[in-house]
Structure formats: C-alpha cells, structure tokens
Amino acid sequence: MSRPRTRRLALTAAVITTGVSLTACGDSSKDGANTPTASASSTTAPKGVVTTETAKRLVDAYEKVNNQANKTRNAKLLSTVESGQLHELSKAEYKEWLSWSAKDQKEYGTAFYYRQRKYLIPPADKATWFAVKATSTYDAKYQTLLIFDKVGSIYKMVFSAYTEGKLPEVSLDRDGHATVADASTKVGTLAPDQLGAAYEDFFETGGKKKGTAFAPTESSKESTKIYQDRNSVNGRWADKTFFAADPTFTKAYALKLTSGDVLAVFPTAHTSEQILKPAYRSSFLITPADEEAVYNAQRRVVVTDEFQGQALAELSTAKKARVLGIRYRMVDSR
C-alpha cells in the first residue's frame, strides 16, 4: 500500500557534475456502525456486488497480507491482494525503500489497519467493484477511499486515494447500495476518466491551459509549485520539462454524492526530462538523485523520470472540479 506521506510533491534534486558534484547545482474489528443494510421491507431487493461481510473479509485479508509483504518488500506476495494503479505505486516503493532514511524504512514496516470503515457497495447489476471509506492507523487525519475490483476471479484493491479532512457523503439507494456514476459521462466540463490527462497540465504549464478546469486546492497548488520550481536547482546548466503520460491502468471509478455531485477516483501519470544545455554537454553530466539511482545510477546528459499516480476529485455541474488528494511515485528513471 502507498502511504499518504509518500506523495511526491517535491522536486527530485539531481546534481550536475564534472566528475565532482557541484554544490550549486491489525486489528480491524472496530468497523463503523454506519454500514448500509438492505431494506427490510422487500424480499426482492437487488443484491450488492458483494455482501458487507464479504467486503469486511476482503479488507481484513488485505491488511494482513499487505503488512506481511511490507516487512520484506515482497511484491509477489502483495500482488495476491493488490493490483491496478495502486500496485504500480507499491512496487515502486519497494524498489526505492533502500534510498529512504532509517526512520522511514522502520515506519514502512510497521503494521497498519483501517478503522472507521463504511462499506459502499453498488448493486451487482451496476458495477464489478465496491468502495470502502476509512481512516488508516498510518495517520488518522487522512480519510481514504479504497476501491476493490474483480481481477480475474479475485477481488483485489486497485486504488487507495487519500484526502485530508472528511470525504463527502456518498448517495445510497433505498436498498442501502452505493449509487454509481458513469466514469465516461461529463459532470460539468470533464468526465471522471478525463481528469488525469487534464490534471497533468499543472506540471506541463503550471495549470494555464487544461488546468483552468480545476478549482484551486492544496493538491493543485503543490503541483503548480513543482512546475514553477522545476529549474530552481540546476537551471543554470539544465532545463527540466514535464510531459503528460499514459497511466499504466486507465480505469476510473465514480460514485454519486448526496449533494448531487460526483466523487471520482482516477489514474494519472507524467514524465520529467532534465537535459543539459548545449554549452555544457561536452563537459558536464547529471548525477541522479538517490531515488533515481535505484533505477539507473549512471551519470548522464539527460535524466528522464517516469511517475505514475492516483487521485481523488469531486465533480460538479455548478462549479469547477476539485482535486481532493493526489499521489505519485517514480516508477522508472533512465
């Protein structure tokens, strides 16, 4: 599982060199009591994607296996309960663990549990997936929306999208099932499955083009700052540029809210390219930062980093989309 603290919201500090670096350059039994239940007034109420009890067992199993896998960074073990965009981030964390501080390494191996769970289960004829609203013992100030989808014949967690503060309330039908929204239908100017490509404009232009479709939030402001500070370290010798990329997994998920708005979980991705200016290419090289060196420690003229991400947003027909939380992980450096 990718922790909320692992959001990449800072520039990678690669260093340019001429052979010498230049200094200028658990216990999950305490579920919430607000789990929706089927209407007692009807014996023909539609079935949910899974029962609440099955959803609870799946989350419990995920906690157990994830905690075991995190201790030894066992991606194969983790893949038995995790897939999709979330697993891309988790595999990257396992690779980059060696570049972390001793404190972060120890914390990562500490068992975590999901508390205050609310199971959001759509009708079986409307979706293949279900969601869980919860808090994590990693940091209770974050609320998270977990998405479990069927991968082959097995349910696995495919998203774990965090936000600070409270998540908006999901609309339930009269049978207590979560109401699904179509991820390809526009809500205002964007559909849930269009959010990732539009959001990457914050890295490409500072949000001056497609980014204008979003209302300012903490996430968008931090992403804009990455764009603004892209050349603050090595700008004298090199230029850094961001490019939108295709997420490894493209499926988005959406739920209707009691307000009439839509809550969307979506994948996103970009690459960054740091290249020496022509005047310095014959005598300078870029030394990769610690996380980059995990993938390629060789000093080079161009450093290209690939980032995969996942995010949570609220869409409305009356106002601009709001990104409530977004996280990235470097998954390659070349």
RALINNOR-V232026 format. One record per pair of residues at least 6 apart in sequence whose C-alpha atoms are under 6 Angstrom apart, sorted by the first residue. I is the first residue (numbers start at 0). GAP is how many residues later the second one is. Records with the same first field share a line. If there is no record, write none. Layout:
BEGIN
I = GAP, GAP
END
This chain:
BEGIN
0 = 89
1 = 88
6 = 320, 321
7 = 320
12 = 276
13 = 273, 274, 275
14 = 10, 271, 272
15 = 269, 270, 271
16 = 267, 268, 269
17 = 266
24 = 208, 209
25 = 87
30 = 84, 85, 86
31 = 84, 85, 86
34 = 83, 84
35 = 140
36 = 139
37 = 137, 138
38 = 136
46 = 76, 77
47 = 73, 74, 75, 76
48 = 73, 74, 75
61 = 19
65 = 12
66 = 44
68 = 8, 9
69 = 39
70 = 38
72 = 21
80 = 75
81 = 74, 75
82 = 75
83 = 74, 165
84 = 164
85 = 72, 73
88 = 240
91 = 239
95 = 195
98 = 191, 192
111 = 25
112 = 23, 24
113 = 21, 22
114 = 19, 20, 21
115 = 18
116 = 16, 17
117 = 14, 15
118 = 13
119 = 11, 12, 58
120 = 9, 56, 57
121 = 55, 56
122 = 54
128 = 19, 20
129 = 17, 18
130 = 15, 16
131 = 13, 14
132 = 11, 12
133 = 9, 10
134 = 8, 9
141 = 21, 22
142 = 19, 20
143 = 17, 18
144 = 15, 16
145 = 13, 14
146 = 10, 11, 12
147 = 8, 9, 10
148 = 6, 7
160 = 150, 151
161 = 163
162 = 161, 162
168 = 88, 89
169 = 86, 87, 88
170 = 8, 85, 86, 87
171 = 6, 7
178 = 76, 77
179 = 75, 76
180 = 73, 74, 75
182 = 9, 10, 70, 71
183 = 7, 9
184 = 6
186 = 128, 129, 130
187 = 128, 129
191 = 72
192 = 59
195 = 71, 72
197 = 12
198 = 12
199 = 44
200 = 6, 9, 10
201 = 9, 21, 22
202 = 24, 39
203 = 38, 39
205 = 18, 21
212 = 107
213 = 106, 107, 108
214 = 105, 106, 107
218 = 106
229 = 10
236 = 39, 40
237 = 37, 38, 39
238 = 35, 36
239 = 33, 34
240 = 31, 32
241 = 29, 30
242 = 27, 28
243 = 26
244 = 24, 25
245 = 23
246 = 21, 22
251 = 13, 14
252 = 11, 12
253 = 9, 10
254 = 7, 8
255 = 6
260 = 54, 55
261 = 52, 53
262 = 50, 51
263 = 48, 49
264 = 46, 47
265 = 44, 45
266 = 42, 43
267 = 41, 42
268 = 38, 39, 40
269 = 37
270 = 34, 35, 36
271 = 32, 33
272 = 30, 31
273 = 28, 29
274 = 26, 27
275 = 25
284 = 14, 15, 16
285 = 13, 14, 15
286 = 12
291 = 41
294 = 38
295 = 38
302 = 31
303 = 29, 30
304 = 27, 28
305 = 24, 25, 26
306 = 22, 23, 24
307 = 20, 21
308 = 18, 19
309 = 16, 17
310 = 14, 15
311 = 11, 12, 13
312 = 9, 10, 11
313 = 7, 8
314 = 6
END
